[in-house]
Every structure is written in C-alpha cells, then in structure tokens.
Amino acid sequence: MKGDRVTDDRFANQILSMTTANPGWQVHARVEEFDKKTRERSIQAEFRSPVVAWAVVQRRSSDGELSTAAEPVFLDGGLLVNSSEYRRENSELHPEPGNPEVTASVRVEAPSN
C-alpha cells in the first residue's frame, strides 16, 4: 500500500521529541487485507524490527481532540518511521468499491530476559 495516502484524522500526528531506545525492544508490524465480500483476512506483510527510538507524538482524534503518546520509532525498508506513520502509509480504510480494506498494525514487544 506504500504510496497511497490515507487522510483519516486518526493518523494525523506530529513528533514533539525523541530519545534513543534501550536495546531489546522491538515491534511486530503487520499489514492485513480484509475482503468484505468473502469475509476473508490475509496477511500481506509482516516483520519484526528493533525499536531505535521513542517519540512523544501529538495526535489529533477524529473528533478534533489532541492527545500525546509515546510511540516506537523503527526501520521500515530502510526508513525510520513511528507507528502512526507506518499505519498511515500502509492502510487503506476506505477502498474503492470491490477492493479490500487494508489495515496496518504495530505491536511493541518488551525485551526478553
């Protein structure tokens, strides 16, 4: 889905600050398609990547309310992205008729001992 731009307000964000991450943290990123006609889900992409930094991100909800949250920053195809940006770049929440809905997710995994 790279290159398609999602304008959904849920993905509007601004990085306010960043700090490096301690070793061991990683993200599990996944892109899934959902075919509304057949009700089937399929994984289009999936990978794990180390968290290289944590970002304080200001987000605007669909009702216009601002909030801040810490988000992981990780490598996606050689580019640094935060989780909101990854979801924006890889999701298609309002597809053209007949096309599947595409959703991207990012799950943070703590270091294992």
Disulfide bonds with the S-S distance in Angstrom:
none
